[in-house]
Amino acid sequence: MIVIAGFGEETVFRGYMFERLGKLLGSAAWAKCVIVFLTTVLFAVAHYRAGLSSVQQAAFAGLVFGTIFAVTGRIFVLMIAHATFNLTAVAMIYWDLESKVAHLVFK
């Protein structure tokens, strides 16, 4: 399910929404910026059920993934990155590594 969520969310937020909003707004640089922003907001809001920290993570990931998709137009690598992120997050929670990793980063 975690892997499928990564593929599914990228299909919806980067694939479908980018295509639909691109038809509406066009393909100019400003339009792509607006599309990245809108899809990021929707992506972050969709993660609200998991808490505020999930919203923050989703907003950051949405900006990064959306920008990459806007520049490259390629979605498969984003699907792999998203699924890998999800698997890593679950593994860190399962093996109780969250605080250890946080302390490595934020000393």
MDTraj code that builds the backbone (N, CA, C; nanometers):
import mdtraj as md
import numpy as np

residues = "MET ILE VAL ILE ALA GLY PHE GLY GLU GLU THR VAL PHE ARG GLY TYR MET PHE GLU ARG LEU GLY LYS LEU LEU GLY SER ALA ALA TRP ALA LYS CYS VAL ILE VAL PHE LEU THR THR VAL LEU PHE ALA VAL ALA HIS TYR ARG ALA GLY LEU SER SER VAL GLN GLN ALA ALA PHE ALA GLY LEU VAL PHE GLY THR ILE PHE ALA VAL THR GLY ARG ILE PHE VAL LEU MET ILE ALA HIS ALA THR PHE ASN LEU THR ALA VAL ALA MET ILE TYR TRP ASP LEU GLU SER LYS VAL ALA HIS LEU VAL PHE LYS".split()
xyz = np.array([
    [0.0818, -0.1197, 0.0000],
    [0.0000, 0.0000, 0.0000],
    [0.0862, 0.1262, 0.0000],
    [0.1959, 0.1241, 0.0738],
    [0.2822, 0.2418, 0.0820],
    [0.3409, 0.2744, -0.0549],
    [0.3833, 0.1716, -0.1266],
    [0.4390, 0.1914, -0.2607],
    [0.3305, 0.2395, -0.3551],
    [0.2140, 0.1780, -0.3471],
    [0.1031, 0.2164, -0.4354],
    [0.0606, 0.3601, -0.4085],
    [0.0636, 0.4017, -0.2814],
    [0.0271, 0.5401, -0.2489],
    [0.1209, 0.6385, -0.3180],
    [0.2499, 0.6088, -0.3177],
    [0.3462, 0.6962, -0.3842],
    [0.3177, 0.7086, -0.5331],
    [0.2918, 0.5951, -0.5965],
    [0.2614, 0.5964, -0.7396],
    [0.1278, 0.6657, -0.7657],
    [0.0286, 0.6331, -0.6828],
    [-0.1046, 0.6908, -0.7018],
    [-0.1086, 0.8405, -0.6791],
    [-0.0443, 0.8858, -0.5718],
    [-0.0450, 1.0292, -0.5436],
    [0.0288, 1.1075, -0.6512],
    [0.1381, 1.0544, -0.6994],
    [0.2096, 1.1237, -0.8079],
    [0.1257, 1.1265, -0.9351],
    [0.0547, 1.0190, -0.9622],
    [-0.0331, 1.0151, -1.0795],
    [-0.1406, 1.1227, -1.0690],
    [-0.1994, 1.1364, -0.9505],
    [-0.3066, 1.2346, -0.9315],
    [-0.2517, 1.3768, -0.9257],
    [-0.1562, 1.4014, -0.8358],
    [-0.1134, 1.5397, -0.8106],
    [-0.0171, 1.5932, -0.9159],
    [0.0754, 1.5139, -0.9630],
    [0.1678, 1.5624, -1.0651],
    [0.1182, 1.5301, -1.2055],
    [0.0601, 1.4154, -1.2259],
    [0.0136, 1.3773, -1.3590],
    [-0.1169, 1.4443, -1.3973],
    [-0.2256, 1.4009, -1.3344],
    [-0.3592, 1.4475, -1.3710],
    [-0.3777, 1.5971, -1.3470],
    [-0.3469, 1.6439, -1.2250],
    [-0.3713, 1.7855, -1.1940],
    [-0.2846, 1.8793, -1.2767],
    [-0.1595, 1.8411, -1.3002],
    [-0.0734, 1.9243, -1.3845],
    [-0.1307, 1.9340, -1.5251],
    [-0.1787, 1.8206, -1.5770],
    [-0.2332, 1.8188, -1.7132],
    [-0.3589, 1.9048, -1.7215],
    [-0.4487, 1.8889, -1.6256],
    [-0.5747, 1.9642, -1.6257],
    [-0.5494, 2.1138, -1.6061],
    [-0.4681, 2.1478, -1.5077],
    [-0.4396, 2.2892, -1.4836],
    [-0.3577, 2.3491, -1.5981],
    [-0.2729, 2.2692, -1.6606],
    [-0.1980, 2.3149, -1.7770],
    [-0.2892, 2.3501, -1.8925],
    [-0.3955, 2.2713, -1.9108],
    [-0.4947, 2.3024, -2.0155],
    [-0.5654, 2.4335, -1.9846],
    [-0.5899, 2.4589, -1.8562],
    [-0.6608, 2.5791, -1.8138],
    [-0.5724, 2.7035, -1.8172],
    [-0.4479, 2.6895, -1.7675],
    [-0.3604, 2.8064, -1.7506],
    [-0.2550, 2.8223, -1.8596],
    [-0.2261, 2.7154, -1.9305],
    [-0.1235, 2.7214, -2.0341],
    [0.0098, 2.6686, -1.9852],
    [0.1113, 2.6891, -2.0675],
    [0.2427, 2.6318, -2.0352],
    [0.3510, 2.7375, -2.0128],
    [0.3115, 2.8612, -1.9930],
    [0.4092, 2.9678, -1.9652],
    [0.4736, 2.9430, -1.8291],
    [0.5870, 3.0047, -1.8069],
    [0.6602, 2.9863, -1.6808],
    [0.5749, 3.0256, -1.5606],
    [0.5023, 3.1381, -1.5698],
    [0.4177, 3.1817, -1.4588],
    [0.3081, 3.0795, -1.4313],
    [0.2535, 3.0194, -1.5379],
    [0.1472, 2.9200, -1.5221],
    [0.2003, 2.7958, -1.4510],
    [0.3208, 2.7543, -1.4872],
    [0.3798, 2.6379, -1.4205],
    [0.4052, 2.6664, -1.2734],
    [0.4459, 2.7884, -1.2416],
    [0.4653, 2.8264, -1.1002],
    [0.3333, 2.8202, -1.0242],
    [0.2272, 2.8705, -1.0836],
    [0.0950, 2.8661, -1.0206],
    [0.0502, 2.7214, -1.0027],
    [0.0738, 2.6385, -1.1049],
    [0.0345, 2.4984, -1.0980],
    [0.1121, 2.4262, -0.9878],
    [0.2411, 2.4512, -0.9781],
    [0.3217, 2.3905, -0.8708],
    [0.2658, 2.4332, -0.7356],
    [0.2356, 2.5612, -0.7197],
    [0.1820, 2.6105, -0.5932],
    [0.0473, 2.5462, -0.5598],
    [-0.0443, 2.5454, -0.6560],
    [-0.1780, 2.4895, -0.6313],
    [-0.1722, 2.3409, -0.5986],
    [-0.0953, 2.2657, -0.6757],
    [-0.0867, 2.1218, -0.6495],
    [-0.0162, 2.0938, -0.5171],
    [0.0785, 2.1793, -0.4795],
    [0.1456, 2.1637, -0.3506],
    [0.0479, 2.1858, -0.2362],
    [-0.0328, 2.2890, -0.2459],
    [-0.1315, 2.3172, -0.1416],
    [-0.2295, 2.2002, -0.1293],
    [-0.2797, 2.1527, -0.2414],
    [-0.3744, 2.0408, -0.2378],
    [-0.3094, 1.9130, -0.1845],
    [-0.1859, 1.8894, -0.2239],
    [-0.1112, 1.7731, -0.1768],
    [-0.0908, 1.7807, -0.0254],
    [-0.0554, 1.8979, 0.0243],
    [-0.0346, 1.9155, 0.1684],
    [-0.1654, 1.8985, 0.2448],
    [-0.2720, 1.9583, 0.1968],
    [-0.4025, 1.9468, 0.2626],
    [-0.4496, 1.8010, 0.2652],
    [-0.4208, 1.7269, 0.1608],
    [-0.4593, 1.5854, 0.1556],
    [-0.3900, 1.5034, 0.2639],
    [-0.2804, 1.5525, 0.3189],
    [-0.2070, 1.4821, 0.4235],
    [-0.2424, 1.5310, 0.5645],
    [-0.3422, 1.6168, 0.5758],
    [-0.3792, 1.6741, 0.7047],
    [-0.4237, 1.5686, 0.8054],
    [-0.4877, 1.4635, 0.7577],
    [-0.5378, 1.3601, 0.8474],
    [-0.4259, 1.2945, 0.9285],
    [-0.3029, 1.3028, 0.8800],
    [-0.1884, 1.2430, 0.9497],
    [-0.1199, 1.3416, 1.0444],
    [-0.1696, 1.4644, 1.0523],
    [-0.1134, 1.5615, 1.1457],
    [-0.0371, 1.6742, 1.0782],
    [-0.0058, 1.7748, 1.1566],
    [0.0606, 1.8947, 1.1048],
    [0.1994, 1.8649, 1.0484],
    [0.2737, 1.7755, 1.1136],
    [0.4069, 1.7452, 1.0613],
    [0.3968, 1.6797, 0.9235],
    [0.2932, 1.6021, 0.8990],
    [0.2731, 1.5422, 0.7663],
    [0.2387, 1.6477, 0.6628],
    [0.1638, 1.7481, 0.7041],
    [0.1303, 1.8588, 0.6140],
    [0.2577, 1.9330, 0.5743],
    [0.3436, 1.9571, 0.6726],
    [0.4697, 2.0267, 0.6448],
    [0.5584, 1.9445, 0.5521],
    [0.5708, 1.8160, 0.5792],
    [0.6516, 1.7287, 0.4931],
    [0.5936, 1.7224, 0.3523],
    [0.4608, 1.7113, 0.3440],
    [0.3963, 1.7039, 0.2129],
    [0.4124, 1.8344, 0.1353],
    [0.4090, 1.9477, 0.2052],
    [0.4277, 2.0762, 0.1378],
    [0.5682, 2.0857, 0.0802],
    [0.6669, 2.0462, 0.1590],
    [0.8043, 2.0496, 0.1093],
    [0.8217, 1.9522, -0.0083],
    [0.7746, 1.8293, 0.0086],
    [0.7859, 1.7300, -0.0986],
    [0.7080, 1.7745, -0.2220],
    [0.5914, 1.8341, -0.2002],
    [0.5111, 1.8829, -0.3126],
    [0.5820, 1.9909, -0.3923],
    [0.6485, 2.0813, -0.3227],
    [0.7249, 2.1856, -0.3930],
    [0.8409, 2.1248, -0.4728],
    [0.9126, 2.0332, -0.4095],
    [1.0271, 1.9716, -0.4769],
    [0.9797, 1.8871, -0.5948],
    [0.8864, 1.7960, -0.5700],
    [0.8383, 1.7079, -0.6764],
    [0.7677, 1.7868, -0.7864],
    [0.6884, 1.8859, -0.7468],
    [0.6178, 1.9675, -0.8462],
    [0.7130, 2.0460, -0.9347],
    [0.8169, 2.1008, -0.8742],
    [0.9161, 2.1761, -0.9517],
    [0.9901, 2.0842, -1.0481],
    [1.0288, 1.9680, -0.9991],
    [1.0971, 1.8724, -1.0871],
    [1.0069, 1.8337, -1.2028],
    [0.8799, 1.8069, -1.1739],
    [0.7875, 1.7683, -1.2817],
    [0.7638, 1.8837, -1.3787],
    [0.7521, 2.0058, -1.3266],
    [0.7302, 2.1221, -1.4134],
    [0.8473, 2.1427, -1.5087],
    [0.9682, 2.1145, -1.4620],
    [1.0872, 2.1351, -1.5449],
    [1.1086, 2.0191, -1.6423],
    [1.0930, 1.8956, -1.5927],
    [1.1266, 1.7789, -1.6752],
    [1.0082, 1.7197, -1.7500],
    [0.8902, 1.7290, -1.6916],
    [0.7733, 1.6658, -1.7511],
    [0.7722, 1.5140, -1.7347],
    [0.8623, 1.4614, -1.6541],
    [0.8728, 1.3164, -1.6333],
    [0.8244, 1.2809, -1.4929],
    [0.7400, 1.1787, -1.4862],
    [0.6767, 1.1456, -1.3594],
    [0.7314, 1.0187, -1.2958],
    [0.7883, 0.9272, -1.3731],
    [0.8268, 0.7972, -1.3191],
    [0.9299, 0.8083, -1.2073],
    [1.0312, 0.8916, -1.2241],
    [1.1334, 0.9074, -1.1202],
    [1.0699, 0.9643, -0.9930],
    [0.9722, 1.0531, -1.0072],
    [0.9030, 1.1076, -0.8909],
    [0.8224, 0.9997, -0.8198],
    [0.7635, 0.9100, -0.8958],
    [0.6901, 0.7984, -0.8357],
    [0.7832, 0.7114, -0.7518],
    [0.8995, 0.6831, -0.8054],
    [0.9982, 0.6023, -0.7333],
    [1.0459, 0.6774, -0.6079],
    [1.0740, 0.8061, -0.6218],
    [1.1202, 0.8866, -0.5077],
    [1.0132, 0.8928, -0.3989],
    [0.8890, 0.9110, -0.4385],
    [0.7788, 0.9197, -0.3426],
    [0.7612, 0.7864, -0.2699],
    [0.7604, 0.6776, -0.3438],
    [0.7459, 0.5454, -0.2826],
    [0.8631, 0.5162, -0.1889],
    [0.9832, 0.5543, -0.2295],
    [1.1019, 0.5347, -0.1456],
    [1.0921, 0.6174, -0.0177],
    [1.0467, 0.7412, -0.0296],
    [1.0270, 0.8266, 0.0874],
    [0.9276, 0.7625, 0.1837],
    [0.8155, 0.7137, 0.1306],
    [0.7138, 0.6504, 0.2153],
    [0.7687, 0.5256, 0.2849],
    [0.8383, 0.4423, 0.2107],
    [0.8957, 0.3208, 0.2698],
    [0.9985, 0.3541, 0.3777],
    [1.0804, 0.4542, 0.3521],
    [1.1803, 0.4959, 0.4505],
    [1.1134, 0.5490, 0.5766],
    [1.0097, 0.6281, 0.5609],
    [0.9386, 0.6834, 0.6763],
    [0.8771, 0.5725, 0.7610],
    [0.8143, 0.4756, 0.6971],
    [0.7537, 0.3652, 0.7713],
    [0.8605, 0.2813, 0.8406],
    [0.9717, 0.2567, 0.7727],
    [1.0811, 0.1801, 0.8338],
    [1.1368, 0.2533, 0.9552],
    [1.1522, 0.3841, 0.9452],
    [1.2038, 0.4617, 1.0588],
    [1.1074, 0.4560, 1.1773],
    [0.9779, 0.4596, 1.1486],
    [0.8787, 0.4505, 1.2561],
    [0.8794, 0.3089, 1.3151],
    [0.8795, 0.2085, 1.2294],
    [0.8748, 0.0689, 1.2739],
    [0.9948, 0.0337, 1.3617],
    [1.1133, 0.0766, 1.3211],
    [1.2346, 0.0448, 1.3958],
    [1.2704, 0.1530, 1.4985],
    [1.1776, 0.2448, 1.5227],
    [1.1944, 0.3505, 1.6225],
    [1.3250, 0.4287, 1.6031],
    [1.3464, 0.4738, 1.4813],
    [1.4680, 0.5474, 1.4472],
    [1.4462, 0.6976, 1.4286],
    [1.3229, 0.7422, 1.4442],
    [1.2931, 0.8840, 1.4180],
    [1.3777, 0.9784, 1.5019],
    [1.3810, 0.9577, 1.6317],
    [1.4557, 1.0505, 1.7168],
    [1.6060, 1.0386, 1.6941],
    [1.6550, 0.9184, 1.6664],
    [1.7982, 0.9012, 1.6409],
    [1.8404, 0.9762, 1.5151],
    [1.7611, 0.9649, 1.4105],
    [1.7923, 1.0360, 1.2861],
    [1.7783, 1.1867, 1.3067],
    [1.6746, 1.2280, 1.3774],
    [1.6571, 1.3709, 1.4050],
    [1.7753, 1.4277, 1.4810],
    [1.8277, 1.3512, 1.5762],
    [1.9424, 1.3997, 1.6531],
    [2.0715, 1.4022, 1.5708],
    [2.0806, 1.3191, 1.4691],
    [2.1939, 1.3270, 1.3785],
    [2.1913, 1.4558, 1.2967],
    [2.0701, 1.4935, 1.2587],
    [2.0533, 1.6119, 1.1735],
    [2.0508, 1.7404, 1.2559],
    [1.9793, 1.7388, 1.3677],
    [1.9596, 1.8590, 1.4489],
    [2.0271, 1.8407, 1.5849],
    [2.1543, 1.8693, 1.5915],
    [2.2272, 1.8566, 1.7194],
    [2.2266, 1.9866, 1.7939],
])
top = md.Topology()
chain = top.add_chain()
for i, resn in enumerate(residues, 1):
    res = top.add_residue(resn, chain, resSeq=i)
    for name in ("N", "CA", "C"):
        top.add_atom(name, md.element.get_by_symbol(name[0]), res)
traj = md.Trajectory(xyz[None], top)
